[in-house]
Amino acid sequence: MSIVKIRDIRVINTNPSGANLTVVKIETTEPGLYGLGCATFAYRYKAVTLVVEEYLRPLLIGRSVADIEDLWHLMNGNAYWRNGPISNNAISGVDMALWDIKGKMASMPVYDLLGGKSRQGAAVYRHADGATLDEVVENVHRYKAQGVRHIRIQFGGYGGKASSLNTPPHSADGIYYCPDQYIQNTLKLFDHVRSQVGFDLELLHDSHERISPVDAVRLAKSLEPYRPFFLEDLLSPEQDHWYEILRQQCAAPIAIGELFNNPQEWTHLIAKRLIDFIRVHISQIGGLTPARKLAIFCEQFGVKTAWHGPGDVSPVGHAANVHLDINAHNFGIQEWSGIDDRLAEMFPGSPMLLNGYVYPNNKPGFGIELDEKMAARFPCDDSVTRWTQTRLPDGTYNTP
């Protein structure tokens, strides 16, 4: 086969199941050979689309699809300023699509290109929320019956459900929550769930960076007796120096990373062994190429992977997660929000969940197709994002 080059790059945006999804399609000079990659930044999809179509496309057309490493660095440095979420997601779409193409050219799944399987399936954790403690327990039992052994428990969503807030008149509109109420309710949550299900299940929890550093230390110490599998995003990336203090104070396993964009945000946390799980959003850091390097780096320090896998990741992005999960020796757990029937129809070949484990198919590349005609029937949502408009009881804006 002669040198295969990039002939065209297109962006497909769609919203079939309540989240804006962005997929990049690279068409090559080899008839019928193409690749798909996830570039989903649900709340800024138009900006990502513009970067791909107006900047990366003219940069890359005519270049060899074989040179993934070189093209990643070229895309990363071409704008001079780098490591931002919009540019990283745009790069990710191209990067994953190139890995998909390479797998197809080699007639191998991507996990084989990475070195083969360390396991047959990747254990997942699911989300059990509820308006009441008993509703949370019901959802935990529902997932347990499906074979899931790792379950994230939340009581009233991120930050909990605030009640009886004394908010000043004319305060700005937003999603209000009370850190003190959240902490107390989270302790009640773990106590109640453990009393109902015992210690046979692994329980996780996401603070979503909504409490102060001192409160985060207090909460982590208080939850130790309930043996959490990990506590997620106790602190924002801007407060990362507190993880050293947290590590000195308690032994609760710590996971962080879904907001990370820049390697400098995770390097010292891993090298100093201040975290137990890395939870980056793979498209947010630039795709499969940097994620596989991150997994290898983590292995040297005993840190496990737990890639971000929410609903605002396309099935192509989920597949990239799972191929890494299957390969990486230091895999820990995979967040799994699920792929509903509509998504599965739009993206044939999507990873499959069975008895608590998610499996990739064994087709070359990521093994996923995209029904573009179907995708066009579900336009993206352009309304202003509301859930990130979070505020403290006195009306002060706080991180979401």
C-alpha positions in Angstrom: 0.0 0.0 0.0 1.3 3.4 -0.9 1.5 6.2 1.7 -2.0 6.9 3.0 -2.7 10.5 3.5 -5.4 12.6 5.1 -7.8 13.6 2.4 -10.4 15.5 4.5 -11.5 16.1 8.1 -15.1 16.6 9.0 -17.0 17.3 12.3 -20.3 15.6 13.2 -22.2 17.2 16.1 -25.3 15.5 17.5 -27.4 15.2 20.7 -29.4 12.0 20.6 -29.7 11.4 24.4 -29.5 14.8 26.2 -25.8 15.7 25.8 -24.0 17.4 22.9 -21.6 15.1 21.3 -18.8 15.9 18.8 -17.1 13.3 16.6 -14.3 14.0 14.1 -14.1 11.9 11.0 -10.9 11.7 9.0 -11.2 10.5 5.4 -8.1 9.2 3.7 -6.7 8.8 0.2 -7.4 5.1 0.5 -10.9 4.5 -0.7 -13.3 3.5 2.2 -10.6 4.0 4.9 -11.6 6.5 7.6 -11.4 7.0 11.3 -13.6 8.4 14.1 -12.5 10.3 17.2 -14.2 11.9 20.1 -13.9 15.7 20.5 -16.8 16.2 22.8 -16.8 19.4 24.9 -20.5 19.5 25.4 -20.7 23.1 26.6 -18.4 24.7 23.9 -19.0 22.4 20.9 -19.1 25.2 18.4 -15.7 26.4 19.5 -14.2 22.9 19.1 -15.8 22.5 15.7 -14.3 25.8 14.5 -10.8 24.8 15.6 -11.0 21.5 13.8 -12.5 22.8 10.6 -10.7 26.2 10.3 -7.3 25.4 11.8 -6.5 21.7 12.1 -8.1 20.7 8.8 -5.9 22.9 6.6 -2.9 22.1 8.8 -3.2 18.3 8.3 -4.7 17.6 4.8 -2.1 15.8 2.7 -0.1 14.5 5.6 0.5 10.8 6.3 -1.9 9.1 8.6 0.9 6.9 10.0 2.7 9.7 11.9 0.4 10.0 14.9 3.0 11.0 17.4 4.4 13.8 15.1 1.0 15.0 14.2 -0.1 15.3 17.8 2.9 17.5 18.7 2.3 19.5 15.5 -1.3 20.2 16.4 -0.4 20.9 20.1 2.2 23.5 19.2 0.8 25.0 16.0 -1.3 27.7 17.8 1.8 28.5 20.1 -0.5 28.7 23.2 -1.5 25.2 24.3 -3.1 23.0 26.9 -6.6 24.6 26.8 -9.8 22.5 26.9 -11.0 23.7 23.5 -7.8 23.0 21.6 -7.2 19.8 23.5 -10.7 18.4 22.6 -10.1 19.4 18.9 -6.8 17.6 18.9 -8.3 14.6 20.6 -10.9 14.2 17.8 -8.1 14.0 15.2 -5.8 11.9 17.4 -8.4 9.2 18.2 -9.4 9.1 14.5 -5.8 8.5 13.5 -5.5 5.6 16.0 -8.8 4.2 14.6 -7.3 4.3 11.1 -4.0 2.7 12.2 -5.9 -0.2 13.8 -7.9 -0.7 10.6 -4.8 -0.6 8.5 -3.1 -3.2 10.7 -6.4 -5.3 11.0 -6.0 -5.0 14.8 -8.1 -3.6 17.6 -6.5 -0.5 19.2 -5.8 -2.4 22.4 -3.6 -4.8 20.4 -1.7 -1.8 19.0 -1.1 -0.7 22.6 0.4 -4.1 23.6 -2.6 -6.4 24.0 -4.9 -7.4 26.8 -4.2 -7.3 30.5 -7.8 -8.4 31.2 -10.8 -9.5 29.2 -13.3 -6.9 30.5 -13.1 -3.6 32.5 -14.9 -3.4 35.8 -17.2 -0.4 35.9 -18.9 1.8 38.5 -22.4 3.1 38.1 -24.1 6.2 39.7 -26.8 5.7 42.4 -28.4 8.9 43.4 -31.7 9.7 45.1 -33.9 12.3 46.7 -34.1 10.1 49.9 -31.6 7.8 51.5 -33.9 4.8 50.9 -34.1 5.7 47.2 -30.3 5.7 47.0 -30.3 2.2 48.6 -32.9 1.0 46.1 -30.7 2.2 43.2 -27.7 0.5 44.8 -29.6 -2.8 45.0 -30.7 -2.4 41.4 -27.1 -2.1 40.2 -26.0 -4.9 42.5 -28.6 -7.2 40.8 -27.0 -6.3 37.5 -23.6 -7.6 38.7 -22.1 -4.2 39.4 -19.8 -4.3 42.4 -18.6 -0.7 42.4 -21.3 2.0 42.9 -21.0 5.7 43.4 -23.5 7.0 45.9 -24.8 10.6 45.9 -27.6 12.1 48.0 -29.5 14.8 46.0 -26.8 15.3 43.3 -23.6 17.2 43.5 -23.4 19.3 46.6 -26.5 17.6 48.0 -29.9 19.1 48.3 -30.0 22.4 50.2 -33.0 23.3 52.5 -34.0 26.3 54.5 -31.3 28.6 53.1 -31.1 32.2 54.4 -30.3 33.9 51.1 -30.2 37.7 50.7 -33.0 39.3 48.7 -32.4 39.8 45.0 -29.6 37.2 45.0 -28.6 36.0 41.5 -30.4 33.0 40.0 -28.5 29.7 40.2 -28.2 26.3 41.7 -27.8 26.9 45.4 -26.3 24.4 47.9 -24.9 24.5 51.4 -21.5 22.9 52.1 -22.3 22.2 55.7 -25.6 20.5 54.9 -23.9 18.5 52.1 -21.2 17.2 54.5 -23.6 16.2 57.2 -25.9 14.5 54.6 -23.0 12.7 53.0 -22.0 11.2 56.4 -25.6 10.1 56.9 -25.6 8.7 53.4 -22.6 6.4 53.9 -23.9 5.3 57.3 -27.3 4.4 56.0 -26.1 2.6 52.8 -23.5 0.6 54.7 -26.1 -0.4 57.3 -28.3 -1.7 54.4 -25.8 -3.3 52.1 -22.8 -4.1 54.3 -19.2 -4.0 53.1 -19.5 -6.5 50.2 -19.9 -3.6 47.7 -17.4 -1.0 46.9 -18.8 2.5 47.4 -17.5 5.7 45.8 -18.5 9.3 46.2 -17.9 12.6 44.2 -17.6 15.9 46.1 -17.3 17.7 42.8 -14.9 20.2 44.3 -17.8 22.0 46.2 -16.2 22.3 49.6 -13.3 24.2 51.1 -10.0 22.4 51.6 -10.4 22.2 55.4 -13.9 20.7 55.0 -12.5 18.3 52.4 -10.0 17.0 55.0 -12.7 16.7 57.6 -15.1 14.9 55.3 -12.4 12.4 54.1 -11.4 11.6 57.7 -15.0 11.1 58.8 -15.7 8.7 55.9 -12.7 6.5 56.6 -14.7 4.0 58.8 -17.1 3.4 55.8 -14.2 2.2 53.6 -14.8 4.2 50.4 -13.3 2.8 47.3 -12.3 6.3 46.5 -13.4 9.9 47.1 -13.5 11.9 43.9 -12.6 15.5 43.3 -12.6 16.6 46.9 -10.6 19.7 45.9 -10.4 21.8 42.7 -7.2 21.8 40.7 -6.4 25.2 42.0 -6.2 23.8 45.5 -4.0 20.8 44.6 -1.3 21.7 47.3 -3.9 20.6 49.9 -3.6 17.0 48.7 -0.3 16.7 50.6 -2.1 17.7 53.8 -5.0 15.4 53.1 -2.6 12.5 52.6 -1.0 13.1 55.9 -4.4 13.3 57.7 -6.2 10.2 56.4 -6.0 7.0 54.3 -9.2 7.3 52.3 -8.3 6.6 48.6 -8.3 9.8 46.5 -9.3 10.2 42.8 -8.9 13.4 40.8 -8.5 14.7 37.3 -11.6 15.2 35.2 -10.9 19.0 35.0 -7.2 18.6 34.2 -5.9 20.0 30.9 -2.2 20.5 31.5 0.4 17.8 32.4 1.7 20.1 35.2 -1.6 19.6 36.9 -1.0 15.9 37.5 2.7 15.3 37.4 3.6 16.2 41.0 0.4 14.6 42.4 1.4 11.3 40.9 5.2 11.5 41.5 4.6 12.4 45.2 2.0 9.6 45.4 -0.7 12.0 46.7 -3.5 10.4 44.8 -4.6 6.8 44.2 -6.6 7.1 40.9 -6.2 9.4 37.9 -9.6 10.4 36.4 -8.8 12.6 33.5 -11.3 13.1 30.7 -9.3 11.7 27.8 -10.5 14.1 25.1 -9.9 17.0 27.6 -6.1 16.2 27.7 -5.8 15.7 23.9 -6.7 12.2 23.1 -5.4 8.7 23.2 -1.8 9.6 22.6 -1.3 11.6 25.9 -3.6 9.3 27.8 -1.6 6.2 27.2 1.6 8.0 28.2 -0.2 9.2 31.4 -1.3 5.6 32.2 2.3 4.4 31.9 3.6 7.3 34.0 1.0 6.4 36.7 2.1 2.8 36.8 5.6 3.8 37.9 4.1 5.3 41.1 1.3 2.9 41.9 -1.5 5.1 40.7 -4.4 3.4 38.9 -6.5 4.7 36.1 -10.2 5.6 36.4 -11.0 7.5 33.2 -13.9 9.9 33.3 -16.9 8.3 31.6 -20.0 10.5 31.9 -22.9 11.0 29.6 -21.2 13.8 27.7 -18.7 11.4 26.1 -19.5 9.9 22.7 -19.4 6.1 22.3 -16.1 6.6 20.4 -14.7 8.3 23.5 -16.1 5.5 25.7 -14.4 3.0 23.4 -11.1 4.8 23.7 -11.4 4.5 27.5 -12.2 0.8 27.3 -9.4 0.0 25.0 -7.0 1.7 27.4 -8.7 -0.2 30.3 -8.2 -3.5 28.6 -4.5 -2.8 28.0 -3.2 -0.9 31.0 -1.7 -3.1 33.7 -2.6 -0.4 36.3 -6.3 -0.2 35.4 -8.4 0.6 38.5 -12.0 1.1 37.5 -14.1 2.6 34.7 -16.9 5.1 35.2 -19.8 4.0 33.1 -22.8 6.3 32.5 -24.3 3.8 30.0 -25.0 3.8 26.3 -28.8 3.8 25.6 -30.5 2.1 22.7 -30.6 5.3 20.6 -26.8 5.8 21.0 -26.1 2.2 20.3 -28.2 2.4 17.1 -26.4 5.6 16.0 -22.9 4.2 16.9 -22.9 0.5 15.9 -20.1 -1.5 17.6 -20.3 0.5 20.9 -18.8 -1.1 24.0 -21.1 -3.6 25.8 -21.8 -3.8 29.5 -22.4 -7.3 30.9 -22.5 -8.3 34.6 -20.5 -5.4 35.9 -17.8 -5.4 33.1 -17.6 -3.4 29.9 -16.2 -5.0 26.8 -14.9 -3.6 23.5 -15.6 -5.5 20.3 -12.7 -7.2 18.6 -13.0 -5.4 15.3 -10.0 -3.4 13.9 -9.5 0.1 15.3 -12.1 1.1 17.8 -14.6 -1.0 15.9 -17.3 1.7 15.9 -19.3 3.1 13.0 -21.5 6.3 12.9 -24.8 6.7 11.2 -24.5 10.2 10.0 -28.0 10.5 8.7 -29.4 9.5 12.0 -27.0 11.9 13.8 -28.3 14.8 11.7 -31.8 14.2 13.0 -30.7 15.2 16.6 -29.3 18.8 16.6 -27.2 20.0 19.5 -28.7 22.1 22.3 -27.6 25.7 22.2 -29.2 26.9 25.4 -27.2 28.5 28.2 -25.7 25.8 30.5 -27.5 26.0 33.9 -26.1 23.3 36.1 -22.7 25.0 36.4 -24.3 28.2 37.8 -23.7 27.1 41.4 -23.9 29.4 44.4 -23.4 29.3 48.1 -26.2 30.2 50.5 -25.2 33.9 50.5 -25.3 34.1 46.7 -21.6 33.8 46.0 -20.7 32.0 42.8 -18.8 28.8 43.6 -17.1 26.2 41.4 -19.5 23.6 40.0 
